[in-house]
Amino acid sequence: MPSSTTERVAGPFTGLLVIDLTHVLNGPFGTTILGDLGARIIKVEPPGHGDDTRALGPFYKDQSLYFSFVNRGKESIVLDLKDDADRAIFLNMVRQADVLAENFRPGTMQRLGFSYEELARINPRLIYASSSGFGQTGPLSTYPAYDTIVQAMSGIMNMTGFPGGPPTRVGTSLSDLCGGVFMFCGMASALYAREKSGRGAHVDVAMFDATLAFLEHGFMEFVANGKPLPRIGNRHPFTAPFDVFASADKDFVICAGNDRLFAQLCNAIARPDLITDRRFRSNQQRMENEPALKHELETALRKQPAAHWLEVIHAAGVPVAPLLNVAEAAEHPQTKARNMLIEAGGVRMTGNPVKISGYEDPPTRVGAPTLDQHGDALRREFGA
């Protein structure tokens, strides 16, 4: 009988069994999405300290938030995949599993005797998902990678920052998270294909590929001009005004993405003269004269505090926003309305951004497991 120690919320993946060999952030982020949407996730951890992030801060009530945030609702079993008895339990799990997810360096699973080809022989319907820094093929396939390595090599660090400033890492582990999202996409897609073909598949996701796919503007500039996009700070590379602006007390954001919105903005701030100014009549002209445009706008905006302009510009139908810190964003009414700050195991964390009609999106979920918390029950379930 399936272990009942973890209560799972019903979702579109209810009934699926996922063996989660992933660790740290990239892979666990992808499998957590499956779990939030109903799948049963069994996290297989190595003997000793388990997933590396269990020992990483920050800590809350003696729990690693690094681990807790991306392992909620999972079951934990410690298995030594080089031990014959533990290998037998693992293979019994594979025989019943729908998905196996791993993010070891390419070649590791083959050396253990658990390549896709080997496991597909005992479970032809298995979806075997591999996520790594650079994928299973190519000259860098075995190159060790962390998020910052991939950010550096993808070009995103080089295009992030202000003119004249140094290349800057994006303020979150973007490459890890992009890889996890695409890993989830690959697993979901392969499961859908299996409904028609009856066959499993090997999903190969690279953090490097995933980050390249998120570059968008950087690649547009390269394709158009054969050059890397320079560092431009907070402004948009192809639209103006689209930036952070100063007011009488603090900065805020305005995004006037077309001529109509620009005219509405100018009227709202009592600068209708800018609409017909030959420097700013079209988006191309505004881009060519962006420093002058920002100066003209901020001359008007510095006359009133940000709260005034947020109200006035919003009323004019122009996209505008305050600059919030993470604490302010977490406590925002929109965050609450979208159930994006939940509690799992007594720990507050971000919720599931995938909302699907007909399925519950509870504000309280089962927390991350302690190391080997479900080991005894799982050994009984999958023992020889």
Secondary structure, 3 states (H helix, E strand, C coil): CCCCCCCCCCCCCCCCEEEECCCCCHHHHHHHHHHHCCCEEEEEECCCCCCHHHHCCCEECCEEHHHHHCCCCCEEEECCCCCHHHHHHHHHHHHHCCEEEECCCCCHHHHCCCCHHHHHHHCCCCEEEEEECCCCCCCCCCCCCCHHHHHHHHCCCCCCCCCCCCCCCCCCCHHHHHHHHHHHHHHHHHHHHHHHHCCCEEEEEEHHHHHHHHHCHHHHHHHHHCCCCCCCCCCCCCCCCEEEEECCCCEEEEECCCHHHHHHHHHHCCCCHHHHCCCCCCHHHHHHCHHHHHHHHHHHHCCCCHHHHHHHHHHCCCCEEECCCHHHHHCCHHHHHCCCEEEECCEEEECCCCCCCCCCCCCEECCCCCCCCCHHHHHHHHCC
